[in-house]
Structure formats: structure tokens, C-alpha cells
């Protein structure tokens, strides 16, 4: 199991350094974004909450960026 999926599924981070393994339990929040979820597999989508934001107006975008 990869470190990324392990962290997302269980909150457990495992580090291997100099042939010694250290494991830590973390309260973990993962933030991700994408333009479209159409091509993402359902098992992956179940790990995230799907939130849609209203599009920015050009004026709002400029205010945020500046």
C-alpha cells in the first residue's frame, strides 16, 4: 500500500529512514481540486466531499488576485 493511500484511508503516516520504520497516527484533512470529476473513479470520489463554487466575476477575480 502506498503512503498516500494509507494516509488518506487511515490517517497513519509511515516513514522509512535508515532501514527503520516510524509510524504516526494523524488527524488528517486532504484538500484537492479539479475542474471536472467526470473521469475520476467512483472509489476515489467517495474519499472527498464534492463542493461546487459559483464562478467569480472578473472584478472579484482581480480583487482576489491582487
DOTORDO-665545 format. One line per 5 residues: number of its first residue (from 1); their letters; for each residue z, x, y of N, C-alpha, C, CB. Coordinates in pm, whole numbers, plus 32768, in hexadecimal, padded with zeros to 4 digits. Glycine has a CB too. Layout:
BEGIN
NUM) a) Z,X,Y,Z,X,Y,Z,X,Y,Z,X,Y | ...
end
This chain:
BEGIN
1) xxxxx) 8000,8056,7F8A,8000,8000,8000,8000,805A,807B,807C,7F9F,8001 | 7FAF,803A,80DE,7FA9,808D,8156,8022,8074,81AF,7F27,8072,81A3 | 803D,80D4,8207,80B0,80C7,8260,809F,8050,82BD,80C3,8147,82B2 | 8024,8034,82EB,800E,7FC6,8349,802D,7F3F,8309,7F7D,7FC7,837C | 7FF7,7F26,8291,8010,7EA5,8253,80A2,7E99,822B,7FB5,7E91,81D7
6) xxxxx) 80E0,7F06,8200,816D,7F04,81DE,81C1,7EDE,8258,8199,7F8D,81A7 | 81A4,7F18,82C8,81EE,7EFA,8343,81DA,7E69,836C,81C2,7F58,83B5 | 8160,7E37,8367,8145,7DAD,8390,8183,7D48,8331,80B0,7D95,8399 | 8181,7D65,82B0,81B3,7D05,824E,824A,7D03,8242,8177,7D22,81C8 | 8288,7D7A,8248,8316,7D82,8228,836E,7DB5,8298,8329,7DD8,81B2
11) xxxxx) 8332,7DF2,8300,8382,7E30,8368,83BA,7EB7,833F,83F2,7DD5,838F | 838A,7EED,82CF,83BA,7F6E,829E,8356,7FDA,82C1,83D3,7F6A,8205 | 8385,8041,8305,8333,80B4,832B,835B,8128,82D2,8344,80D7,83C2 | 82F9,8164,828F,8314,81D5,8236,82CC,824F,826D,82E6,81B6,81A4 | 8315,82BE,8276,82DF,833B,82AA,82ED,83A6,823E,8326,8366,832E
16) xxxxx) 8282,83EF,8227,8285,845D,81C7,8271,84DE,8216,8218,844C,8157 | 82D5,8536,8213,82CF,85B2,8260,830B,8621,820B,831A,85A3,82EA | 82C1,868C,81F9,82EF,86FE,81AA,831E,86D2,8120,835F,8748,81F3 | 82CF,867B,80E1,82E9,8648,8059,836A,85F8,804C,82EE,86BC,7FF8 | 83A2,85CE,80BD,8417,8576,80BB,83F1,84F1,80FA,8490,85B7,8108
21) xxxxx) 8420,8485,80BE,8400,8400,80EE,8478,83C4,8135,83D3,83A6,807A | 845D,8389,81A8,84C5,8345,81F6,8495,82B7,8211,84E5,8391,827D | 84EC,8255,81F9,84C9,81C8,820B,8527,8188,826F,84CE,817D,8184 | 84EF,8138,82C8,853D,80F4,832F,8515,8062,8335,852A,8137,83B9 | 8577,8008,833B,855D,7F78,834C,855B,7F5A,83E1,85C9,7F21,8302
26) xxxxx) 84F1,7F1C,8411,84E1,7EFF,849F,84C6,7E6B,84B5,8470,7F53,84DB | 84F4,7E37,8525,84C7,7DB3,8551,8447,7DCE,859D,8534,7D68,85AB | 83D8,7D9F,8568,8356,7DC9,8599,8305,7D53,85CF,8308,7E0F,852B | 82C7,7D6A,8640,8268,7D0B,867A,81E3,7D55,8687,8299,7CD2,8705 | 8178,7D1A,8657,80F4,7D56,8661,80A1,7CFE,86BD,80B1,7D66,85D4
31) xxxxx) 806A,7D3A,8725,8013,7CF2,8781,7F84,7D22,876B,803F,7D06,8815 | 7F28,7CC5,8760,7E9C,7CE8,874B,7E47,7C86,879B,7E76,7CE5,86B4 | 7DCF,7CAF,87B8,7D75,7C54,87FD,7CE8,7C67,87C9,7D7A,7C6A,8896 | 7C98,7C00,87DA,7C0B,7C08,87B5,7BC0,7B9B,8801,7BF7,7BFA,8719 | 7B40,7BAA,8807,7AEE,7B47,884C,7ACE,7AD0,87F3,7A6D,7B87,887C
36) xxxxx) 7ACA,7AE7,8770,7AAA,7A7C,8713,7AEE,7A98,868D,7A10,7A6E,8701 | 7B25,7A2F,8651,7B64,7A3D,85CD,7B07,7A0D,855E,7BE9,79EF,85C9 | 7A8C,79EE,857F,7A2F,79B3,851E,7A1B,7A08,84A1,79A9,799C,8561 | 7A1A,7A8D,84AF,79FC,7AE3,843C,7A7A,7B1F,83FC,79A1,7B52,8467 | 7AF0,7AF9,842B,7B6C,7B2C,83F0,7B91,7ADC,8374,7BDF,7B28,8457
41) xxxxx) 7BC3,7B20,830F,7BE7,7ADE,8292,7C65,7A88,82A4,7BFD,7B46,8222 | 7C6A,7A13,8264,7CDE,79BB,8271,7D65,79FE,8252,7CCD,7945,8216 | 7D6F,7A56,81EA,7DF2,7A96,81D3,7E21,7AEA,824B,7DEA,7AEF,8157 | 7DC4,7B27,8292,7DE9,7B73,8309,7E12,7B15,8379,7D74,7BCC,8336 | 7DCA,7AA8,838B,7DE9,7A49,83F6,7E73,7A0A,83E6,7D7F,79DC,83FB
46) xxxxx) 7EA4,79FC,836B,7F27,79BE,8357,7F98,7A14,838C,7F3D,79A2,82C3 | 7F7D,7A92,83AA,7FE5,7AED,83DC,7FF6,7AE4,8473,7FC4,7B7C,83B7 | 7FA0,7A9B,84B5,7FA2,7A95,8547,7FAA,7A05,8579,7F25,7AD9,8580 | 7FDF,79F6,85F0,7FDB,7975,8634,7F5E,7977,868B,805F,795B,868B | 7F11,790E,8686,7E93,7905,86CF,7EAC,78C2,8755,7E27,78B7,867D
51) xxxxx) 7E9D,790D,87C0,7EB5,78D9,8847,7E35,78EB,8898,7F2D,7921,888C | 7E0B,7881,88D9,7D93,7887,892E,7DBD,787C,89C0,7D2E,7816,8909 | 7D86,78D5,8A13,7DA1,78D3,8AA2,7D29,789B,8AEC,7DC3,7960,8AD6 | 7D44,7858,8B58,7CD4,7826,8BA8,7C91,789E,8BEB,7D04,77BD,8C13 | 7C0E,7897,8BFC,7BC6,7907,8C3C,7BF6,791B,8CCC,7B2D,78EE,8C39
56) xxxxx) 7BF9,799A,8CF6,7C1A,79B9,8D81,7BA4,7999,8DDB,7C43,7A4E,8D90 | 7BC3,796F,8E55,7B5A,7969,8EBA,7B42,79F9,8EE8,7B82,790B,8F34 | 7AD6,7A12,8F2B,7ABA,7A9A,8F5C,7B28,7AC9,8FBC,7A31,7A9F,8FA3 | 7B5A,7A6E,9010,7BC5,7A92,906E,7C46,7AB6,9024,7BDE,7A1D,90CF | 7C69,7A6B,8FBD,7CE1,7A89,8F6E,7CD3,7B10,8F28,7CFB,7A1B,8F07
61) xxxxx) 7C5D,7B2B,8EF2,7C45,7BA9,8EAE,7C56,7C1E,8F0E,7BBA,7BAC,8E70 | 7C1C,7C15,8F85,7C25,7C81,8FE8,7CB8,7C96,900E,7BCF,7C61,9066 | 7D04,7C2B,9020,7D91,7C36,9044,7DE1,7C7C,8FD6,7DCC,7BAB,905F | 7DC3,7C5D,8F59,7E0B,7C9B,8EE9,7DE7,7D2F,8EDD,7DEB,7C51,8E65 | 7D68,7D4F,8EEA,7D3A,7DD9,8ED8,7D6A,7E32,8F49,7CA1,7DDC,8ED1
66) x) 7D6A,7DFE,8FC3,7D93,7E50,9036,7E29,7E5B,9036,7D61,7E14,90BC
end
